[in-house]
Structure formats: C-alpha cells, structure tokens
Amino acid sequence: MAVKIIIKRIVPQKKAEALKPLLQKLRNLAMQQPGYISGETFKRIDRPGESLVVSTWQSMDNWREWVLSDERQGTQAKIDHLLGEKTDYEIYMYD
C-alpha cells in the first residue's frame, strides 16, 4: 500500500543557500530508489523559512530501505547539522 511521507524543516534564511545542494542531492537520489513515486516541496506562506516535502512511496518497506540507506543517512546528517536540529518525519497511508 502506498505511503505519504511528510517532511518538515525550518530553514533560517542565512542557511538556505547552503542547504539547496543537499536537498537537491536527496531528491535526485530518492528518484532512483525502488518504490519512489513522487515528491513535492512547499514553502509556507505565513512562516518564512518553513518548508514541507510530501514524498509518495509504493510501500512502507520501500521508504524504510531508502531512509535507512547509508547514502541517505550521510546526506541527512549534513542537513540536520546545518540546521541544528533533526528533521521531522510523519508517515501516512491511504485510508
């Protein structure tokens, strides 16, 4: 069953440029993973710096393999270090 992953980040303006290549790398790598369907990125209008990514995967197992992969974990660690906090994830399935 397909799952939606909600990823929330607060990005201070002074760190936004440094973050772009890391996020682009994650997106490019995700697109190559088994089970990846799509991803959308949104910027919150009423809270500058807050972003939301909605990623769709064919199954929870596909997402789990990706999120636990060494390549993703290394890039994610760089993102979390740059932002000074861990990225927040929420996982949903279709009802």
C-alpha positions as a printed NumPy array, in Angstrom:
array([[ 0.   ,  0.   ,  0.   ],
       [ 1.328,  3.444, -0.936],
       [ 2.505,  5.767,  1.815],
       [ 2.994,  9.521,  2.042],
       [ 5.946, 10.875,  3.97 ],
       [ 5.641, 14.395,  5.338],
       [ 8.986, 16.076,  5.997],
       [ 9.025, 19.421,  7.814],
       [12.002, 21.73 ,  8.127],
       [12.656, 25.226,  9.443],
       [15.364, 26.828,  7.317],
       [16.876, 30.104,  8.514],
       [17.398, 32.459,  5.581],
       [21.161, 32.606,  6.169],
       [21.385, 28.805,  5.72 ],
       [19.035, 28.411,  2.745],
       [21.718, 28.626,  0.033],
       [23.974, 26.089,  1.767],
       [21.021, 23.727,  2.135],
       [19.906, 23.743, -1.518],
       [22.552, 21.354, -2.899],
       [21.975, 18.876, -0.069],
       [18.221, 18.83 , -0.652],
       [18.731, 18.512, -4.399],
       [21.049, 15.558, -3.809],
       [18.416, 13.851, -1.624],
       [15.718, 14.429, -4.254],
       [17.904, 13.096, -7.078],
       [18.873, 10.021, -5.082],
       [15.286,  9.361, -3.966],
       [14.069,  9.435, -7.562],
       [16.37 ,  6.496, -8.309],
       [15.113,  4.338, -5.427],
       [12.803,  1.35 , -5.867],
       [ 9.26 ,  2.297, -4.917],
       [ 9.663,  6.068, -5.221],
       [ 6.569,  7.598, -6.844],
       [ 6.788, 11.368, -6.423],
       [ 7.85 , 14.282, -4.281],
       [ 6.579, 17.82 , -3.866],
       [ 8.129, 20.695, -1.947],
       [ 6.103, 23.541, -0.458],
       [ 7.108, 26.781,  1.255],
       [ 4.781, 28.051,  3.934],
       [ 3.388, 31.48 ,  3.103],
       [ 2.763, 32.747,  6.631],
       [ 6.023, 31.435,  8.141],
       [ 9.126, 32.293,  6.109],
       [11.71 , 29.537,  6.228],
       [ 9.273, 26.721,  6.937],
       [ 9.097, 24.061,  4.247],
       [ 7.159, 20.873,  3.737],
       [ 8.031, 17.936,  1.491],
       [ 5.399, 15.363,  0.579],
       [ 7.008, 12.197, -0.728],
       [ 4.997,  9.251, -2.056],
       [ 6.296,  5.681, -1.977],
       [ 4.786,  2.403, -3.175],
       [ 5.197,  0.829,  0.258],
       [ 6.457,  1.404,  3.766],
       [ 9.218, -1.109,  3.052],
       [10.431,  0.98 ,  0.093],
       [10.541,  4.1  ,  2.259],
       [12.279,  2.255,  5.101],
       [15.006,  0.92 ,  2.774],
       [15.627,  4.434,  1.481],
       [15.584,  6.202,  4.847],
       [17.972,  3.642,  6.345],
       [20.395,  3.617,  3.403],
       [23.94 ,  4.781,  4.161],
       [23.901,  7.318,  1.339],
       [20.721,  8.962,  2.573],
       [21.738,  8.913,  6.212],
       [25.023, 10.637,  5.389],
       [23.32 , 13.439,  3.481],
       [20.566, 13.754,  6.07 ],
       [23.158, 14.074,  8.847],
       [24.707, 17.022,  6.96 ],
       [21.275, 18.648,  6.65 ],
       [20.496, 18.188, 10.346],
       [23.923, 19.517, 11.321],
       [23.499, 22.59 ,  9.111],
       [20.028, 23.314, 10.509],
       [20.996, 22.493, 14.095],
       [18.065, 20.123, 14.609],
       [16.706, 16.805, 13.427],
       [14.299, 16.743, 10.521],
       [10.719, 15.887, 11.451],
       [ 9.013, 12.986,  9.598],
       [ 5.388, 11.878,  9.594],
       [ 4.216,  8.761,  7.749],
       [ 0.691,  8.355,  6.444],
       [-1.097,  5.675,  4.452],
       [-4.26 ,  5.884,  2.399],
       [-7.446,  5.17 ,  4.293]])
